[in-house]
Amino acid sequence: MSVQTEMAIKWTHITIGTSDFDRSIAFYRDFCNLKVVRDRRRKEGGGTVWLGSQNDSPDNPSFVLVLMRSTTISPVDHLGFECGSKEEVESIARRAEKEGILENPPTDSGGVVGYWTIVKDPDGHFVEFTYGQPIKGLI
């Protein structure tokens, strides 16, 4: 059942808990190519850091990952990031394996699922890296 509305609704962010901002920022910067677009750790009413794509304009990110200081009670199933090639997926998996955070090795599931690997972020959230699983053209 869809909700009828006159407003244009746009998905803008997902928020996940982190026990250590610096460690999580480093993970998402190094593995997912994200950058800090808003840092509210030290502001009144703050306690969040917003991360956006390196490819977005600084003043208009298309989607952000918000880190909030909290204990991770239940990690998200996984966050998905699209890579430009199978080799990029494999490179990420090799790095993750060296760091002891590889959850699933590169797997080719074919079809619309494509080639993928899953690693764990510092708080146990799964992060999937794919090639051949585009979201363009879904509708």
Beta strands, then each sheet from edge to edge (+ up, - down):
strand 1: 13-18
strand 2: 34-39
strand 3: 48-53
strand 4: 64-69
strand 5: 79-82
strand 6: 102-108
strand 7: 115-120
strand 8: 126-131
sheet 1: 1+ 4+ 3- 2+
sheet 2: 5+ 8+ 7- 6+
end
